[in-house]
Amino acid sequence: MEFLVLSGTDVRVLLPVPRCIDLMADALLALARHQATVPLRTLLRLPDRSGLLGLMPAHYAPAGVMGLKAVSVMPGNHGSPWDAHQGGVLVFETTHGCPLALVDASAITAIRTAAVSGVATRALARSDAADLAILGSGVQATTHLEAMLAVRSLQRIRVWSRNRGNATSFAAVAADRHGVTVEVSASARDAVRDADIICTTTSAREPILLGEWLAPGAHINAVGSSVRTARELDGAAIACSRLFVDRRESALAEAGDFLLARAEGLVADLHIVGELGEVLAGDAAGRLTAHDITLFESLGLGVEDVLAAWFVQDAARAQGRGKVVALGGERP
């Protein structure tokens, strides 16, 4: 049988962010309709706490695929030639269980995470939202800008980063790639002042976004924190928002933004209005008024990776891309 190995370059060519936004909407709808299976991720931590290996299996019934993302997370790689997140997404078909492809996980994660925020923004942000603030200036900031441009007509864009040089470089790349002007803000508070859409894409472990800074009607995509001990938002930001998650089970186990606010007594489990897929399916109400502050807490789900990787391998076969490896999966 033919097994494809696909690089990050293949992913970036074959998975444009606007197309991935629609794919991620399909994945979240399938989850809401019980057509996808997503166990909690498993983490294997290195004994010296220098990094971990994350395992994220999933089944997506509509396409007849299942798979697993295995990714290393090595914070010490920041500022080095190595990506902090490295790994692959292994995709199988479900008729005979044959492996189809191994797809670069870094590129899949960068694109699908932003695309899910695009789905959330399209569903929850005000239709006239035009002022974007991005906190962070790394890979996720880059793909989130592209996703926000795909779902809203932006008139103002601001970025803040702890490293002002990185923020300046981000603005220059955005101007060259998208023809937009990005203002570099001196502080996170300056960046989000009166913003309609806020994307937090940092590696912060303590809050960099406070509830008192949020303007009525804002929508927030909280992306950077995916462990229960780290947070980008303070408890007040969680408490004043209509909170939506990708999956309740994941949020109650892993979402530091929510769990730490709950530990402070500011919210309870019922503060979670619904899953994003439930909003798309019409089973949960999204934004109720123009003054609501809506918040999407994004942890990332294996079904997002598997569907995105399946789409990429399917497109690669049609276009003759990727490295073909012969596997011995057939019976002799």
C-alpha positions in Angstrom: 0.0 0.0 0.0 1.1 3.6 -0.5 1.9 5.6 2.6 2.6 9.3 2.2 5.0 11.4 4.3 4.2 15.1 4.0 6.3 18.0 5.1 5.4 21.4 6.6 5.8 22.9 3.2 3.3 20.5 1.8 0.9 21.4 4.6 1.2 25.1 4.0 0.7 24.8 0.3 -2.3 22.4 0.5 -4.1 23.8 3.6 -4.9 27.5 3.2 -6.3 29.1 6.3 -9.7 30.0 4.8 -10.3 26.4 3.7 -9.2 25.1 7.0 -11.7 27.4 8.8 -14.5 25.5 7.0 -12.9 22.1 7.8 -12.7 23.0 11.5 -16.3 24.0 11.5 -17.1 20.5 10.1 -14.9 18.9 12.9 -16.7 20.8 15.7 -20.1 20.1 14.2 -19.3 16.4 14.0 -18.3 16.5 17.7 -21.5 18.2 18.7 -23.5 15.6 16.6 -21.6 12.6 18.2 -19.9 11.8 14.9 -16.4 12.2 16.4 -14.5 10.6 19.2 -11.9 12.6 21.1 -10.3 11.2 24.2 -8.4 13.5 26.5 -4.8 14.0 25.5 -2.1 12.0 27.3 1.0 13.8 28.4 4.3 12.1 29.1 6.6 14.5 31.0 10.4 14.2 31.0 11.8 13.5 34.5 13.7 16.8 34.5 10.5 18.7 33.5 12.3 20.1 30.4 9.6 19.0 28.0 6.8 16.6 27.3 5.3 14.3 24.7 1.6 14.9 24.0 -0.6 12.2 22.4 -3.9 13.1 20.9 -6.0 10.4 19.2 -9.3 11.0 17.4 -11.9 9.4 15.1 -13.9 11.5 12.5 -16.7 9.3 11.3 -18.0 11.4 8.3 -14.7 10.8 6.4 -14.0 7.3 7.8 -10.7 8.3 9.3 -8.9 8.0 12.6 -5.5 9.1 13.7 -3.1 10.3 16.3 -1.1 13.4 16.8 2.2 12.9 18.7 4.0 16.1 19.4 6.9 17.1 21.6 6.7 20.4 23.6 10.1 21.7 24.5 9.9 25.3 25.9 13.7 25.5 25.9 13.7 25.6 22.1 12.4 29.1 22.1 15.0 31.3 20.4 16.9 28.3 19.0 16.9 26.8 15.5 14.4 24.1 16.7 10.6 24.6 16.9 9.2 24.3 20.4 6.5 22.0 19.0 7.6 19.1 16.8 5.9 15.9 15.7 3.6 14.3 13.3 -0.1 13.4 12.7 -0.6 9.7 11.7 -3.8 9.2 9.7 -5.6 5.8 9.2 -8.7 4.8 7.2 -11.2 2.9 9.3 -12.4 0.2 6.8 -9.2 -2.0 7.1 -7.2 0.2 9.5 -4.6 1.0 6.9 -2.2 3.9 7.6 -2.5 6.6 5.0 0.0 9.3 5.9 2.3 10.9 8.3 1.9 14.7 8.2 4.1 17.4 9.8 2.3 18.3 13.1 3.9 21.8 13.6 2.3 23.2 10.4 -1.0 21.4 11.0 -1.2 22.8 14.5 -0.2 26.3 13.5 -3.0 26.4 10.8 -5.8 24.5 12.4 -5.5 26.4 15.8 -5.9 29.7 14.0 -8.7 28.3 11.8 -10.7 27.2 14.9 -10.3 30.8 16.3 -11.6 31.9 12.9 -14.7 29.7 13.4 -15.2 31.1 16.8 -14.8 34.7 15.6 -17.2 34.1 12.7 -19.8 32.7 15.1 -19.3 34.9 18.2 -17.8 38.3 17.3 -20.0 41.2 16.3 -20.5 41.3 12.6 -19.1 44.8 12.5 -16.0 43.9 14.6 -13.0 45.6 12.9 -10.4 46.4 15.5 -8.0 43.5 16.2 -5.5 43.1 19.0 -3.0 40.3 19.0 -1.0 39.5 22.1 2.1 37.6 21.1 4.2 37.7 18.0 5.1 34.1 17.2 3.8 31.4 14.9 0.3 31.5 16.3 0.1 35.3 16.1 1.0 35.0 12.4 -1.6 32.4 11.5 -4.2 34.1 13.7 -3.8 37.4 11.8 -4.5 35.5 8.6 -7.6 33.8 10.1 -9.0 37.1 11.4 -8.5 38.7 8.0 -10.5 35.8 6.5 -13.6 36.3 8.7 -13.8 40.0 9.4 -13.1 43.3 7.5 -10.4 44.8 9.7 -9.7 48.5 9.9 -7.2 48.5 12.7 -4.7 45.9 13.9 -2.4 46.2 16.9 0.2 43.7 18.3 2.0 43.5 21.6 4.8 41.2 22.6 7.2 41.1 25.5 9.9 41.4 22.9 9.3 44.6 21.0 11.7 43.6 18.3 9.7 40.5 17.6 6.5 42.6 17.4 8.2 45.0 15.0 9.2 42.1 12.8 5.7 40.7 13.0 4.3 44.0 11.8 6.8 44.2 8.9 6.0 40.6 7.7 2.2 41.4 8.0 2.6 44.5 5.8 4.5 42.5 3.2 2.3 39.4 3.2 -1.1 40.9 3.6 -0.7 44.6 2.8 -2.0 45.7 6.2 -0.7 48.2 8.7 0.0 46.7 12.2 0.6 49.1 15.1 3.1 48.0 17.7 1.8 48.7 21.1 3.9 49.5 24.1 1.8 47.4 26.5 -0.8 44.7 26.4 -3.3 47.2 27.9 -2.6 49.7 25.1 -3.1 46.9 22.5 -6.5 45.8 23.7 -8.0 49.3 24.5 -11.4 49.4 22.7 -10.5 46.3 20.6 -13.4 44.3 19.1 -11.4 41.1 18.7 -8.5 40.0 20.9 -6.3 36.9 20.3 -4.0 35.8 23.1 -1.2 33.7 21.5 1.5 33.8 24.2 3.4 31.3 26.3 2.6 33.3 29.4 2.0 31.4 32.7 0.5 34.5 34.5 -2.2 36.8 33.2 -1.3 39.2 30.4 -5.0 40.2 29.7 -7.1 41.6 32.5 -10.9 41.8 32.6 -10.9 45.5 33.5 -9.3 46.3 30.2 -12.0 44.7 28.0 -14.4 46.9 26.1 -18.1 46.0 25.9 -18.9 43.8 22.9 -15.3 42.4 22.6 -14.6 38.9 21.5 -11.6 37.0 22.8 -9.8 33.9 21.4 -7.7 32.6 24.2 -5.2 30.2 22.6 -1.8 30.2 24.4 -2.6 28.3 27.6 -3.4 24.6 27.3 -2.4 23.3 30.8 -4.2 23.6 34.1 -1.4 25.5 35.8 -0.9 28.4 33.3 -3.2 31.2 32.3 -3.2 34.2 29.9 -6.4 35.8 31.3 -7.2 36.8 34.9 -10.2 35.6 36.7 -12.1 38.9 36.1 -11.8 38.4 32.3 -13.3 34.9 32.6 -16.1 36.0 35.0 -17.3 38.9 32.8 -17.4 36.9 29.6 -19.8 34.5 28.0 -17.5 31.5 27.9 -17.4 28.9 25.1 -15.0 26.0 24.8 -13.9 23.5 22.2 -14.9 20.6 24.5 -16.2 20.7 28.1 -14.3 17.6 29.2 -11.0 19.1 28.0 -11.8 22.5 29.6 -12.6 21.0 32.9 -9.4 19.0 32.9 -6.9 21.3 31.2 -8.0 25.0 30.8 -5.9 26.9 33.3 -7.6 30.2 32.4 -10.9 28.7 33.6 -9.7 26.4 36.3 -7.7 29.0 38.1 -10.6 31.5 38.0 -12.8 28.7 39.4 -10.3 28.1 42.2 -10.5 31.8 43.1 -14.3 31.4 43.5 -15.1 33.7 40.6 -16.9 31.1 38.4 -18.4 27.7 38.5 -18.6 24.9 35.9 -22.0 26.2 34.7 -20.2 29.4 33.6 -19.3 27.5 30.4 -22.2 28.4 28.1 -21.4 25.7 25.6 -19.1 24.1 23.2 -18.4 25.9 19.9 -19.8 23.0 17.9 -23.0 23.3 19.9 -23.2 27.0 18.8 -22.7 26.0 15.2 -25.4 23.3 15.5 -27.9 25.7 17.1 -27.9 23.9 20.4 -26.3 26.7 22.4 -26.9 30.4 22.1 -23.8 32.4 21.2 -23.7 36.2 21.4 -27.0 37.6 22.8 -26.3 41.4 22.6 -23.9 43.8 21.0 -22.5 44.5 24.5 -21.7 40.9 25.4 -18.1 40.0 25.9 -17.6 36.6 24.3 -14.7 34.3 25.1 -13.5 31.2 23.2 -11.1 29.1 25.3 -9.2 27.0 22.8 -7.3 23.9 23.9 -6.9 22.1 20.6 -8.5 18.7 19.9 -7.2 15.7 18.1 -10.2 15.6 15.7 -9.0 19.0 14.4 -5.5 17.6 13.7 -6.8 14.4 12.1 -9.3 16.0 9.8 -6.8 18.6 8.7 -4.2 16.0 8.1 -6.6 13.8 6.2 -7.6 16.7 4.0 -3.9 17.4 3.3 -3.0 13.8 2.4 -6.1 13.6 0.1 -5.0 16.8 -1.7 -1.4 15.6 -1.9 -2.5 12.4 -3.6 -4.5 14.4 -6.2 -1.6 16.6 -6.9 1.2 14.1 -6.7 2.9 15.7 -3.7 4.7 14.0 -0.8 7.1 11.1 -0.4 5.6 7.7 -1.0 6.7 4.9 1.3 5.8 1.3 0.8 4.3 -0.4 3.9 3.6 -4.0 4.4 0.0 -3.7 5.6 -1.6 -6.2 3.2 -2.0 -9.9 4.0 0.5 -12.1 2.1 
